[in-house]
Amino acid sequence: MEKELIINSTPTEVEIALLEDSKLVELHNQRTNSNFSVGDIFLGKIRRLMPGLNAAFVDIGHKKDAFLHYTDLGPKLRSLIKYTNGVVSGNLNNSRLDNFKIEPDIIKTGKIDQVLDKRQPILVQILKEPISTKGPRLSCETTIPGRYLVLTPFSDVVAVSKKISNSEERKRLQLLVESIRPKNFGVIVRTAAEGKKVADLHEELTLMLNKWDSIYSQMHKSKAPVKLLSELDKTSSILRDILSDSFNRIVVNDKQLFHNIKSYLSSIAPDQVKIVNHHRTNRHVFDTHGVTKQIKSSFGKTATMPSGAYLVIESTEAMHVIDVNSGHKMSSNNQEEAVLKVNMEAAEEIARQMRLRDIGGIIIIDFIDMKKPEHKRELVKAVRQFMKKDRAQHTILPLSKFGLMQITRERVRPEVKINTAEVCPTCNGTGKMNASILIVDDIERDLNFILQARPKSKLILKVHPYIEAYLTKGFSSIQMKWFRKNLKWIKIIPNADYHLTKYKFFDKNDDEIRLN
């Protein structure tokens, strides 16, 4: 599978598009003035304790107090508080934990007011960005992530990623990391560490310990709230988390960011520096690589698939409902097989849509009804397979009695929402239509359906003059492409009475071919 990262940088924001096999699967946007992102570490101050919620509200400098639930405190809370108080007061003169005595774990079923006090300083890490009217969500289980390892203070556990399936490699990494980890620091071995030498892992571990030293020096005798460690910018964090040998190209339009990315890659993956390209033309980088068109076709209430089937996506703050529709083009002698085919296509598109829009919370999917149990099992298996590429934690339940599938997916940032509708040229802005950039795709999809249903018919296509010129200009025109593909000449006639996105197919007798 080919992976590409297309980056559009402006003075106010950075947009990042991740493409897999030329298909847009993730879209990230980072404003340059953003002060809060997942992974940032703060010295906060307890503002309020809420025993009824078993949670606390913490001041970290955000306009809304951050939320800290008891379940996010972590078992090592007492050690964390002891360390925080020692550093802030100046009584602890060493950042390392070699001589630090680890305190007993807190119980899982305890109460927030039994372990925290109002106004006390506390070391916290952002778990979820502010969403809607809510402030950030916090955790006291501090982690410092790297490309190969994740450092976890106040722990002695070495855990190896489950995605490393080779038992000998797992054992090698376990023993290797156990031999180099410092006392009272746990380590999580990431999938990217597979096959790496001890020198690579030791070098990264040293860098992470330096970050811990930096946290200590900033926290020493400081007053909350204060940011102690910033997560990498969005571009670098995505590179760190998803960069692999399957990455083929990174394209960036900003010269300074281009050099920054090359410099960052040279430190984490020197052999990958050559895949970074600088986009130098005046044309928008997203237009050049087909990202803009995919954004237009992928967002909005309706998402259409190549077969003509489509999804209707409705959202509330806590729940999302996705309805699968076959459209008017599903024709097959075997109805059950046709329904399964549409559902399988929809399953792949739904997995992509969830990653692309970063849909989180509860997702209810209404697939087209199927009668055969084996088809239902095949669909559930396919959904799980398609969602394996999703880095967000998720749970997929089998189809219910009513044919509904329930999915829960981790939400760490607001859902990506892009308005793709354009002002209608025929009503001066009083109504809306689908994005005009997709008109040729719609025509081609209908043309393929007609040619399958009526392979011997002579076809005439009537369109707006602008569209006619676009389809017919040049020897390598779209009209010629259709001819070479189907060995049938499609006559195209301009009609000035048609609005820009209106088109109709006719047969040789000038009778309209209706698709509805």
MIPARO-602371 format. One record per residue (C-alpha): x, y, z; residue in one letter. Coordinates in steps of 0.5 Angstrom, whole numbers, plus 2048, in hexadecimal, padded with zeros to 3 digits. Example, Ala and Ser with C-alpha at 12.3 -4.5 7.8 and 13.67 -1.06 7.14 Angstrom:
! MIPARO-602371
<site u="819" v="7F7" w="810" resn="A"/>
<site u="81B" v="7FE" w="80E" resn="S"/>
This chain:
! MIPARO-602371
<site u="800" v="800" w="800" resn="M"/>
<site u="803" v="807" w="7FE" resn="E"/>
<site u="802" v="80D" w="803" resn="K"/>
<site u="803" v="814" w="801" resn="E"/>
<site u="803" v="81A" w="806" resn="L"/>
<site u="801" v="821" w="803" resn="I"/>
<site u="802" v="827" w="807" resn="I"/>
<site u="7FF" v="82E" w="806" resn="N"/>
<site u="802" v="833" w="80A" resn="S"/>
<site u="800" v="83A" w="80B" resn="T"/>
<site u="802" v="840" w="810" resn="P"/>
<site u="7FC" v="83E" w="814" resn="T"/>
<site u="7FB" v="836" w="813" resn="E"/>
<site u="7FE" v="830" w="811" resn="V"/>
<site u="7F9" v="82B" w="80D" resn="E"/>
<site u="7FC" v="824" w="80D" resn="I"/>
<site u="7F8" v="81E" w="808" resn="A"/>
<site u="7FA" v="817" w="809" resn="L"/>
<site u="7F9" v="813" w="802" resn="L"/>
<site u="7F9" v="80B" w="802" resn="E"/>
<site u="7F9" v="809" w="7FB" resn="D"/>
<site u="7F8" v="810" w="7F8" resn="S"/>
<site u="7F1" v="810" w="7FD" resn="K"/>
<site u="7F0" v="815" w="802" resn="L"/>
<site u="7F0" v="812" w="809" resn="V"/>
<site u="7F2" v="817" w="80E" resn="E"/>
<site u="7F1" v="81E" w="80E" resn="L"/>
<site u="7F5" v="822" w="814" resn="H"/>
<site u="7F5" v="82A" w="815" resn="N"/>
<site u="7F9" v="82E" w="81A" resn="Q"/>
<site u="7F9" v="835" w="81B" resn="R"/>
<site u="7FF" v="838" w="81D" resn="T"/>
<site u="7FC" v="83C" w="823" resn="N"/>
<site u="7FA" v="835" w="826" resn="S"/>
<site u="7FC" v="835" w="82D" resn="N"/>
<site u="7F9" v="82E" w="82F" resn="F"/>
<site u="7FA" v="827" w="82C" resn="S"/>
<site u="7FA" v="820" w="82E" resn="V"/>
<site u="800" v="81E" w="831" resn="G"/>
<site u="802" v="825" w="834" resn="D"/>
<site u="804" v="824" w="83C" resn="I"/>
<site u="802" v="82A" w="841" resn="F"/>
<site u="803" v="82C" w="848" resn="L"/>
<site u="7FC" v="82D" w="84A" resn="G"/>
<site u="7F8" v="82F" w="850" resn="K"/>
<site u="7F2" v="82B" w="853" resn="I"/>
<site u="7EC" v="831" w="852" resn="R"/>
<site u="7E6" v="82C" w="855" resn="R"/>
<site u="7E5" v="825" w="857" resn="L"/>
<site u="7DE" v="822" w="855" resn="M"/>
<site u="7DD" v="81C" w="859" resn="P"/>
<site u="7D6" v="81B" w="855" resn="G"/>
<site u="7DA" v="81A" w="84F" resn="L"/>
<site u="7E0" v="817" w="852" resn="N"/>
<site u="7E4" v="81C" w="84E" resn="A"/>
<site u="7E8" v="823" w="84F" resn="A"/>
<site u="7E9" v="829" w="84B" resn="F"/>
<site u="7F0" v="82B" w="84A" resn="V"/>
<site u="7F2" v="832" w="848" resn="D"/>
<site u="7F8" v="831" w="842" resn="I"/>
<site u="7F7" v="838" w="83F" resn="G"/>
<site u="7F1" v="837" w="83B" resn="H"/>
<site u="7EB" v="83B" w="83B" resn="K"/>
<site u="7E7" v="835" w="83D" resn="K"/>
<site u="7EA" v="831" w="843" resn="D"/>
<site u="7EC" v="82A" w="841" resn="A"/>
<site u="7E9" v="824" w="843" resn="F"/>
<site u="7EC" v="81E" w="847" resn="L"/>
<site u="7E8" v="818" w="848" resn="H"/>
<site u="7EA" v="813" w="84E" resn="Y"/>
<site u="7EB" v="80D" w="849" resn="T"/>
<site u="7F0" v="812" w="845" resn="D"/>
<site u="7F5" v="813" w="84B" resn="L"/>
<site u="7F8" v="80C" w="84B" resn="G"/>
<site u="7FB" v="808" w="850" resn="P"/>
<site u="801" v="80B" w="851" resn="K"/>
<site u="7FE" v="812" w="853" resn="L"/>
<site u="801" v="812" w="85A" resn="R"/>
<site u="808" v="812" w="857" resn="S"/>
<site u="806" v="817" w="852" resn="L"/>
<site u="804" v="81C" w="858" resn="I"/>
<site u="80A" v="81A" w="85C" resn="K"/>
<site u="80E" v="81C" w="856" resn="Y"/>
<site u="80A" v="822" w="854" resn="T"/>
<site u="80A" v="825" w="85B" resn="N"/>
<site u="812" v="823" w="85C" resn="G"/>
<site u="814" v="827" w="856" resn="V"/>
<site u="80F" v="82D" w="857" resn="V"/>
<site u="812" v="82E" w="85E" resn="S"/>
<site u="819" v="82D" w="85C" resn="G"/>
<site u="81A" v="827" w="861" resn="N"/>
<site u="81B" v="823" w="85B" resn="L"/>
<site u="822" v="824" w="858" resn="N"/>
<site u="822" v="81F" w="852" resn="N"/>
<site u="81E" v="81D" w="84C" resn="S"/>
<site u="820" v="816" w="84C" resn="R"/>
<site u="81C" v="811" w="850" resn="L"/>
<site u="822" v="80C" w="852" resn="D"/>
<site u="821" v="80E" w="85A" resn="N"/>
<site u="81A" v="810" w="859" resn="F"/>
<site u="815" v="80B" w="85E" resn="K"/>
<site u="80F" v="809" w="85A" resn="I"/>
<site u="808" v="80A" w="85E" resn="E"/>
<site u="803" v="805" w="85E" resn="P"/>
<site u="7FE" v="805" w="859" resn="D"/>
<site u="7F7" v="808" w="859" resn="I"/>
<site u="7F1" v="803" w="859" resn="I"/>
<site u="7ED" v="803" w="853" resn="K"/>
<site u="7E6" v="804" w="856" resn="T"/>
<site u="7E8" v="80A" w="85B" resn="G"/>
<site u="7E5" v="811" w="85B" resn="K"/>
<site u="7E9" v="818" w="858" resn="I"/>
<site u="7E8" v="81B" w="85F" resn="D"/>
<site u="7EC" v="816" w="862" resn="Q"/>
<site u="7F2" v="817" w="85E" resn="V"/>
<site u="7F2" v="81E" w="85C" resn="L"/>
<site u="7F2" v="825" w="85F" resn="D"/>
<site u="7EF" v="82B" w="85D" resn="K"/>
<site u="7F5" v="830" w="85A" resn="R"/>
<site u="7FA" v="82B" w="85B" resn="Q"/>
<site u="7FF" v="82B" w="855" resn="P"/>
<site u="7FF" v="825" w="850" resn="I"/>
<site u="803" v="822" w="84A" resn="L"/>
<site u="7FD" v="821" w="844" resn="V"/>
<site u="7FE" v="81F" w="83D" resn="Q"/>
<site u="7F8" v="821" w="838" resn="I"/>
<site u="7F4" v="81B" w="836" resn="L"/>
<site u="7EF" v="81E" w="831" resn="K"/>
<site u="7EF" v="825" w="82E" resn="E"/>
<site u="7E9" v="82A" w="830" resn="P"/>
<site u="7E3" v="828" w="82C" resn="I"/>
<site u="7DD" v="82C" w="82C" resn="S"/>
<site u="7DB" v="82F" w="832" resn="T"/>
<site u="7E0" v="82A" w="836" resn="K"/>
<site u="7E7" v="82C" w="839" resn="G"/>
<site u="7ED" v="827" w="838" resn="P"/>
<site u="7ED" v="820" w="83B" resn="R"/>
<site u="7F3" v="81F" w="83F" resn="L"/>
<site u="7F6" v="819" w="841" resn="S"/>
<site u="7FB" v="818" w="847" resn="C"/>
<site u="7FF" v="812" w="844" resn="E"/>
<site u="804" v="816" w="840" resn="T"/>
<site u="808" v="813" w="83A" resn="T"/>
<site u="80D" v="815" w="836" resn="I"/>
<site u="80C" v="812" w="82F" resn="P"/>
<site u="812" v="811" w="82A" resn="G"/>
<site u="812" v="80E" w="823" resn="R"/>
<site u="814" v="807" w="826" resn="Y"/>
<site u="813" v="807" w="82D" resn="L"/>
<site u="80E" v="80B" w="832" resn="V"/>
<site u="811" v="80D" w="839" resn="L"/>
<site u="80C" v="80C" w="83F" resn="T"/>
<site u="80F" v="80F" w="846" resn="P"/>
<site u="80E" v="80B" w="84D" resn="F"/>
<site u="80D" v="805" w="84A" resn="S"/>
<site u="811" v="7FE" w="849" resn="D"/>
<site u="80D" v="7FB" w="843" resn="V"/>
<site u="810" v="7FA" w="83C" resn="V"/>
<site u="80B" v="7F8" w="837" resn="A"/>
<site u="80B" v="7F6" w="830" resn="V"/>
<site u="806" v="7F8" w="82A" resn="S"/>
<site u="801" v="7F3" w="829" resn="K"/>
<site u="802" v="7F4" w="821" resn="K"/>
<site u="809" v="7F1" w="822" resn="I"/>
<site u="807" v="7EA" w="821" resn="S"/>
<site u="80E" v="7E6" w="821" resn="N"/>
<site u="80F" v="7E3" w="828" resn="S"/>
<site u="817" v="7E3" w="827" resn="E"/>
<site u="817" v="7EB" w="825" resn="E"/>
<site u="812" v="7EC" w="82B" resn="R"/>
<site u="817" v="7E9" w="830" resn="K"/>
<site u="81D" v="7EC" w="82D" resn="R"/>
<site u="81A" v="7F3" w="82D" resn="L"/>
<site u="817" v="7F2" w="834" resn="Q"/>
<site u="81E" v="7F0" w="837" resn="L"/>
<site u="822" v="7F5" w="833" resn="L"/>
<site u="81D" v="7FB" w="836" resn="V"/>
<site u="81E" v="7F8" w="83D" resn="E"/>
<site u="825" v="7F8" w="83D" resn="S"/>
<site u="825" v="800" w="83B" resn="I"/>
<site u="81F" v="803" w="83E" resn="R"/>
<site u="821" v="807" w="844" resn="P"/>
<site u="81E" v="805" w="84B" resn="K"/>
<site u="817" v="807" w="84D" resn="N"/>
<site u="815" v="808" w="845" resn="F"/>
<site u="811" v="804" w="841" resn="G"/>
<site u="811" v="803" w="83A" resn="V"/>
<site u="80C" v="801" w="834" resn="I"/>
<site u="810" v="7FE" w="82E" resn="V"/>
<site u="80C" v="801" w="828" resn="R"/>
<site u="80B" v="7FD" w="821" resn="T"/>
<site u="810" v="801" w="81E" resn="A"/>
<site u="816" v="7FE" w="822" resn="A"/>
<site u="815" v="7F8" w="81F" resn="E"/>
<site u="81C" v="7F6" w="81C" resn="G"/>
<site u="820" v="7FC" w="81F" resn="K"/>
<site u="827" v="7FB" w="823" resn="K"/>
<site u="828" v="7FD" w="82A" resn="V"/>
<site u="82C" v="803" w="828" resn="A"/>
<site u="825" v="806" w="824" resn="D"/>
<site u="821" v="805" w="82A" resn="L"/>
<site u="826" v="807" w="82F" resn="H"/>
<site u="827" v="80E" w="82C" resn="E"/>
<site u="820" v="80F" w="82C" resn="E"/>
<site u="81F" v="80D" w="833" resn="L"/>
<site u="824" v="812" w="835" resn="T"/>
<site u="820" v="818" w="831" resn="L"/>
<site u="81A" v="816" w="835" resn="M"/>
<site u="81E" v="816" w="83B" resn="L"/>
<site u="820" v="81D" w="839" resn="N"/>
<site u="819" v="81F" w="838" resn="K"/>
<site u="818" v="81D" w="83F" resn="W"/>
<site u="81E" v="821" w="842" resn="D"/>
<site u="81B" v="827" w="83E" resn="S"/>
<site u="814" v="826" w="842" resn="I"/>
<site u="817" v="826" w="848" resn="Y"/>
<site u="81B" v="82C" w="847" resn="S"/>
<site u="815" v="830" w="845" resn="Q"/>
<site u="811" v="82D" w="84B" resn="M"/>
<site u="816" v="82F" w="850" resn="H"/>
<site u="814" v="834" w="855" resn="K"/>
<site u="80F" v="836" w="84F" resn="S"/>
<site u="807" v="839" w="850" resn="K"/>
<site u="801" v="835" w="84D" resn="A"/>
<site u="7FF" v="836" w="848" resn="P"/>
<site u="805" v="835" w="843" resn="V"/>
<site u="806" v="831" w="83D" resn="K"/>
<site u="80C" v="82C" w="83E" resn="L"/>
<site u="80D" v="828" w="837" resn="L"/>
<site u="809" v="829" w="831" resn="S"/>
<site u="808" v="823" w="82C" resn="E"/>
<site u="80B" v="824" w="825" resn="L"/>
<site u="807" v="828" w="820" resn="D"/>
<site u="802" v="824" w="81C" resn="K"/>
<site u="806" v="823" w="816" resn="T"/>
<site u="80C" v="820" w="81A" resn="S"/>
<site u="807" v="81C" w="81F" resn="S"/>
<site u="804" v="819" w="819" resn="I"/>
<site u="80B" v="817" w="816" resn="L"/>
<site u="80D" v="814" w="81D" resn="R"/>
<site u="807" v="810" w="81D" resn="D"/>
<site u="805" v="80D" w="816" resn="I"/>
<site u="80C" v="80E" w="812" resn="L"/>
<site u="80E" v="807" w="810" resn="S"/>
<site u="811" v="804" w="80A" resn="D"/>
<site u="80B" v="804" w="806" resn="S"/>
<site u="80B" v="80C" w="806" resn="F"/>
<site u="80D" v="80E" w="7FF" resn="N"/>
<site u="80C" v="815" w="7FF" resn="R"/>
<site u="80C" v="81B" w="803" resn="I"/>
<site u="80A" v="822" w="7FF" resn="V"/>
<site u="80A" v="829" w="803" resn="V"/>
<site u="809" v="82F" w="800" resn="N"/>
<site u="80D" v="834" w="805" resn="D"/>
<site u="814" v="834" w="804" resn="K"/>
<site u="816" v="835" w="80C" resn="Q"/>
<site u="811" v="82F" w="80D" resn="L"/>
<site u="814" v="82B" w="808" resn="F"/>
<site u="81B" v="82C" w="80B" resn="H"/>
<site u="818" v="82B" w="812" resn="N"/>
<site u="815" v="824" w="810" resn="I"/>
<site u="81C" v="822" w="80D" resn="K"/>
<site u="820" v="824" w="813" resn="S"/>
<site u="81B" v="820" w="817" resn="Y"/>
<site u="81B" v="81A" w="813" resn="L"/>
<site u="822" v="81A" w="813" resn="S"/>
<site u="822" v="819" w="81A" resn="S"/>
<site u="81D" v="813" w="81A" resn="I"/>
<site u="81D" v="810" w="814" resn="A"/>
<site u="823" v="812" w="810" resn="P"/>
<site u="822" v="80D" w="80A" resn="D"/>
<site u="81B" v="811" w="809" resn="Q"/>
<site u="81D" v="818" w="808" resn="V"/>
<site u="81D" v="817" w="800" resn="K"/>
<site u="816" v="816" w="800" resn="I"/>
<site u="815" v="81D" w="802" resn="V"/>
<site u="813" v="822" w="7FC" resn="N"/>
<site u="812" v="829" w="7FC" resn="H"/>
<site u="80C" v="82C" w="7F8" resn="H"/>
<site u="80F" v="832" w="7F4" resn="R"/>
<site u="809" v="833" w="7EF" resn="T"/>
<site u="804" v="839" w="7F0" resn="N"/>
<site u="7FE" v="834" w="7EF" resn="R"/>
<site u="7FB" v="832" w="7F6" resn="H"/>
<site u="7FF" v="82C" w="7F9" resn="V"/>
<site u="7F8" v="828" w="7FA" resn="F"/>
<site u="7F5" v="82A" w="7F3" resn="D"/>
<site u="7FC" v="827" w="7F0" resn="T"/>
<site u="7FB" v="820" w="7F4" resn="H"/>
<site u="7F3" v="81F" w="7F4" resn="G"/>
<site u="7F2" v="821" w="7FB" resn="V"/>
<site u="7ED" v="826" w="7FA" resn="T"/>
<site u="7E9" v="822" w="7F5" resn="K"/>
<site u="7E9" v="81D" w="7FB" resn="Q"/>
<site u="7E7" v="821" w="800" resn="I"/>
<site u="7E1" v="824" w="7FC" resn="K"/>
<site u="7DF" v="81D" w="7FB" resn="S"/>
<site u="7E0" v="81A" w="802" resn="S"/>
<site u="7DD" v="81F" w="806" resn="F"/>
<site u="7D6" v="822" w="807" resn="G"/>
<site u="7CF" v="81E" w="809" resn="K"/>
<site u="7D0" v="819" w="803" resn="T"/>
<site u="7D6" v="815" w="801" resn="A"/>
<site u="7D5" v="811" w="7FA" resn="T"/>
<site u="7D9" v="80B" w="7F8" resn="M"/>
<site u="7DB" v="809" w="7F1" resn="P"/>
<site u="7D6" v="804" w="7F0" resn="S"/>
<site u="7D0" v="809" w="7F1" resn="G"/>
<site u="7CF" v="807" w="7F8" resn="A"/>
<site u="7CF" v="80D" w="7FE" resn="Y"/>
<site u="7D0" v="80E" w="805" resn="L"/>
<site u="7CC" v="813" w="809" resn="V"/>
<site u="7CF" v="815" w="80F" resn="I"/>
<site u="7CC" v="819" w="815" resn="E"/>
<site u="7CF" v="81B" w="81B" resn="S"/>
<site u="7CE" v="81E" w="822" resn="T"/>
<site u="7D3" v="81F" w="828" resn="E"/>
<site u="7D3" v="818" w="82A" resn="A"/>
<site u="7D0" v="814" w="825" resn="M"/>
<site u="7D1" v="813" w="81D" resn="H"/>
<site u="7CC" v="80F" w="819" resn="V"/>
<site u="7CE" v="80D" w="812" resn="I"/>
<site u="7C9" v="80A" w="80D" resn="D"/>
<site u="7CB" v="806" w="807" resn="V"/>
<site u="7C7" v="806" w="801" resn="N"/>
<site u="7C8" v="803" w="7FA" resn="S"/>
<site u="7C5" v="808" w="7F6" resn="G"/>
<site u="7C2" v="807" w="7F0" resn="H"/>
<site u="7C7" v="803" w="7EC" resn="K"/>
<site u="7C7" v="7FD" w="7F0" resn="M"/>
<site u="7C5" v="7F7" w="7EB" resn="S"/>
<site u="7C7" v="7F0" w="7EB" resn="S"/>
<site u="7C3" v="7E9" w="7EA" resn="N"/>
<site u="7C6" v="7E7" w="7F1" resn="N"/>
<site u="7C3" v="7EC" w="7F6" resn="Q"/>
<site u="7C6" v="7EA" w="7FC" resn="E"/>
<site u="7CD" v="7EA" w="7F9" resn="E"/>
<site u="7CC" v="7F1" w="7F6" resn="A"/>
<site u="7CA" v="7F3" w="7FD" resn="V"/>
<site u="7D0" v="7F0" w="800" resn="L"/>
<site u="7D5" v="7F3" w="7FB" resn="K"/>
<site u="7D2" v="7FA" w="7FC" resn="V"/>
<site u="7D2" v="7F9" w="804" resn="N"/>
<site u="7DA" v="7F7" w="803" resn="M"/>
<site u="7DB" v="7FD" w="7FF" resn="E"/>
<site u="7D8" v="801" w="804" resn="A"/>
<site u="7DC" v="7FE" w="80A" resn="A"/>
<site u="7E2" v="800" w="807" resn="E"/>
<site u="7E0" v="807" w="805" resn="E"/>
<site u="7DD" v="808" w="80D" resn="I"/>
<site u="7E4" v="806" w="80F" resn="A"/>
<site u="7E7" v="80B" w="80B" resn="R"/>
<site u="7E2" v="810" w="80D" resn="Q"/>
<site u="7E3" v="80F" w="815" resn="M"/>
<site u="7EA" v="810" w="814" resn="R"/>
<site u="7E9" v="816" w="80F" resn="L"/>
<site u="7E4" v="81A" w="813" resn="R"/>
<site u="7E7" v="817" w="81A" resn="D"/>
<site u="7E0" v="815" w="81C" resn="I"/>
<site u="7E0" v="813" w="823" resn="G"/>
<site u="7DB" v="811" w="829" resn="G"/>
<site u="7D6" v="80C" w="827" resn="I"/>
<site u="7D5" v="80A" w="81F" resn="I"/>
<site u="7CE" v="807" w="81D" resn="I"/>
<site u="7CE" v="804" w="816" resn="I"/>
<site u="7C8" v="802" w="812" resn="D"/>
<site u="7CA" v="7FD" w="80D" resn="F"/>
<site u="7C6" v="7FA" w="808" resn="I"/>
<site u="7C2" v="7F4" w="80B" resn="D"/>
<site u="7C5" v="7EE" w="809" resn="M"/>
<site u="7C2" v="7E7" w="80B" resn="K"/>
<site u="7C7" v="7E2" w="80A" resn="K"/>
<site u="7CB" v="7E1" w="811" resn="P"/>
<site u="7D2" v="7E0" w="80D" resn="E"/>
<site u="7D1" v="7E6" w="809" resn="H"/>
<site u="7D0" v="7EA" w="810" resn="K"/>
<site u="7D6" v="7E7" w="813" resn="R"/>
<site u="7DA" v="7E8" w="80D" resn="E"/>
<site u="7D8" v="7F0" w="80D" resn="L"/>
<site u="7DA" v="7F0" w="815" resn="V"/>
<site u="7E1" v="7ED" w="813" resn="K"/>
<site u="7E2" v="7F2" w="80D" resn="A"/>
<site u="7E1" v="7F8" w="812" resn="V"/>
<site u="7E6" v="7F6" w="817" resn="R"/>
<site u="7EB" v="7F4" w="811" resn="Q"/>
<site u="7EA" v="7FB" w="80E" resn="F"/>
<site u="7EA" v="7FF" w="815" resn="M"/>
<site u="7F1" v="7FB" w="817" resn="K"/>
<site u="7F5" v="801" w="813" resn="K"/>
<site u="7F1" v="806" w="818" resn="D"/>
<site u="7F6" v="808" w="81E" resn="R"/>
<site u="7F0" v="80B" w="822" resn="A"/>
<site u="7EE" v="806" w="827" resn="Q"/>
<site u="7E7" v="803" w="825" resn="H"/>
<site u="7E2" v="7FD" w="827" resn="T"/>
<site u="7DE" v="7FA" w="822" resn="I"/>
<site u="7D7" v="7F6" w="824" resn="L"/>
<site u="7D4" v="7F0" w="81F" resn="P"/>
<site u="7CE" v="7F2" w="81B" resn="L"/>
<site u="7C8" v="7F3" w="820" resn="S"/>
<site u="7C1" v="7F0" w="81F" resn="K"/>
<site u="7BF" v="7F6" w="81B" resn="F"/>
<site u="7C5" v="7F5" w="817" resn="G"/>
<site u="7C8" v="7FB" w="81A" resn="L"/>
<site u="7D0" v="7FB" w="81B" resn="M"/>
<site u="7D2" v="7FF" w="821" resn="Q"/>
<site u="7D9" v="802" w="822" resn="I"/>
<site u="7DD" v="806" w="827" resn="T"/>
<site u="7E3" v="80A" w="825" resn="R"/>
<site u="7E8" v="80E" w="829" resn="E"/>
<site u="7E7" v="816" w="828" resn="R"/>
<site u="7ED" v="81A" w="82A" resn="V"/>
<site u="7EB" v="820" w="826" resn="R"/>
<site u="7E5" v="824" w="823" resn="P"/>
<site u="7E2" v="820" w="81D" resn="E"/>
<site u="7E5" v="823" w="816" resn="V"/>
<site u="7DF" v="827" w="813" resn="K"/>
<site u="7E0" v="82A" w="80C" resn="I"/>
<site u="7DA" v="82D" w="808" resn="N"/>
<site u="7DB" v="82B" w="801" resn="T"/>
<site u="7D4" v="82E" w="7FE" resn="A"/>
<site u="7D5" v="834" w="7F9" resn="E"/>
<site u="7D0" v="839" w="7F7" resn="V"/>
<site u="7CB" v="837" w="7F2" resn="C"/>
<site u="7CD" v="83B" w="7EB" resn="P"/>
<site u="7C5" v="83B" w="7E9" resn="T"/>
<site u="7C2" v="83D" w="7F0" resn="C"/>
<site u="7C7" v="843" w="7F2" resn="N"/>
<site u="7C9" v="840" w="7F8" resn="G"/>
<site u="7C2" v="83E" w="7FB" resn="T"/>
<site u="7C3" v="837" w="7FA" resn="G"/>
<site u="7C9" v="832" w="7FA" resn="K"/>
<site u="7CC" v="82C" w="7F6" resn="M"/>
<site u="7D1" v="827" w="7F6" resn="N"/>
<site u="7D8" v="829" w="7F5" resn="A"/>
<site u="7D9" v="82B" w="7ED" resn="S"/>
<site u="7E0" v="828" w="7ED" resn="I"/>
<site u="7DC" v="821" w="7ED" resn="L"/>
<site u="7D8" v="822" w="7E7" resn="I"/>
<site u="7DC" v="81D" w="7E3" resn="V"/>
<site u="7DD" v="818" w="7E8" resn="D"/>
<site u="7D5" v="818" w="7E8" resn="D"/>
<site u="7D4" v="818" w="7E0" resn="I"/>
<site u="7DA" v="812" w="7E0" resn="E"/>
<site u="7D6" v="80E" w="7E5" resn="R"/>
<site u="7CF" v="80E" w="7E2" resn="D"/>
<site u="7D3" v="80D" w="7DB" resn="L"/>
<site u="7D6" v="807" w="7DD" resn="N"/>
<site u="7CF" v="804" w="7E0" resn="F"/>
<site u="7CB" v="806" w="7DA" resn="I"/>
<site u="7D1" v="802" w="7D5" resn="L"/>
<site u="7D0" v="7FC" w="7DA" resn="Q"/>
<site u="7C8" v="7FC" w="7D9" resn="A"/>
<site u="7C8" v="7FE" w="7D2" resn="R"/>
<site u="7CF" v="7FC" w="7CF" resn="P"/>
<site u="7CC" v="7FD" w="7C7" resn="K"/>
<site u="7C9" v="804" w="7C8" resn="S"/>
<site u="7CB" v="80A" w="7C5" resn="K"/>
<site u="7CC" v="80F" w="7CA" resn="L"/>
<site u="7CB" v="817" w="7CA" resn="I"/>
<site u="7CD" v="81B" w="7D0" resn="L"/>
<site u="7CB" v="822" w="7D1" resn="K"/>
<site u="7CE" v="827" w="7D6" resn="V"/>
<site u="7CF" v="82E" w="7D7" resn="H"/>
<site u="7D4" v="831" w="7D2" resn="P"/>
<site u="7DA" v="832" w="7D7" resn="Y"/>
<site u="7D9" v="82B" w="7D9" resn="I"/>
<site u="7D9" v="829" w="7D1" resn="E"/>
<site u="7E0" v="82D" w="7D0" resn="A"/>
<site u="7E3" v="829" w="7D6" resn="Y"/>
<site u="7E1" v="822" w="7D3" resn="L"/>
<site u="7E3" v="823" w="7CC" resn="T"/>
<site u="7E9" v="828" w="7CC" resn="K"/>
<site u="7EF" v="825" w="7C9" resn="G"/>
<site u="7F1" v="81E" w="7C6" resn="F"/>
<site u="7F2" v="81B" w="7CD" resn="S"/>
<site u="7EB" v="81E" w="7CF" resn="S"/>
<site u="7E7" v="81A" w="7D4" resn="I"/>
<site u="7E2" v="818" w="7CE" resn="Q"/>
<site u="7E8" v="815" w="7CB" resn="M"/>
<site u="7EA" v="811" w="7D1" resn="K"/>
<site u="7E3" v="80F" w="7D1" resn="W"/>
<site u="7E3" v="80C" w="7CA" resn="F"/>
<site u="7EA" v="809" w="7CB" resn="R"/>
<site u="7E7" v="805" w="7D2" resn="K"/>
<site u="7E0" v="803" w="7CF" resn="N"/>
<site u="7E1" v="803" w="7C8" resn="L"/>
<site u="7DB" v="807" w="7C7" resn="K"/>
<site u="7DB" v="80F" w="7C5" resn="W"/>
<site u="7D6" v="813" w="7C9" resn="I"/>
<site u="7D4" v="819" w="7C6" resn="K"/>
<site u="7D4" v="81F" w="7CA" resn="I"/>
<site u="7CF" v="825" w="7C9" resn="I"/>
<site u="7CF" v="82C" w="7CC" resn="P"/>
<site u="7C9" v="82F" w="7CF" resn="N"/>
<site u="7C9" v="836" w="7D2" resn="A"/>
<site u="7C2" v="835" w="7D5" resn="D"/>
<site u="7C5" v="830" w="7DA" resn="Y"/>
<site u="7C9" v="832" w="7E0" resn="H"/>
<site u="7D0" v="831" w="7E2" resn="L"/>
<site u="7CF" v="82A" w="7E5" resn="T"/>
<site u="7C9" v="827" w="7E1" resn="K"/>
<site u="7CA" v="822" w="7DC" resn="Y"/>
<site u="7C5" v="81D" w="7D9" resn="K"/>
<site u="7C6" v="816" w="7D4" resn="F"/>
<site u="7C2" v="815" w="7CE" resn="F"/>
<site u="7C2" v="80F" w="7C9" resn="D"/>
<site u="7C2" v="810" w="7C1" resn="K"/>
<site u="7BB" v="811" w="7C1" resn="N"/>
<site u="7BC" v="817" w="7C6" resn="D"/>
<site u="7B8" v="814" w="7CB" resn="D"/>
<site u="7BB" v="816" w="7D2" resn="E"/>
<site u="7BE" v="810" w="7D6" resn="I"/>
<site u="7BB" v="810" w="7DD" resn="R"/>
<site u="7C0" v="80E" w="7E3" resn="L"/>
<site u="7BB" v="80E" w="7E8" resn="N"/>
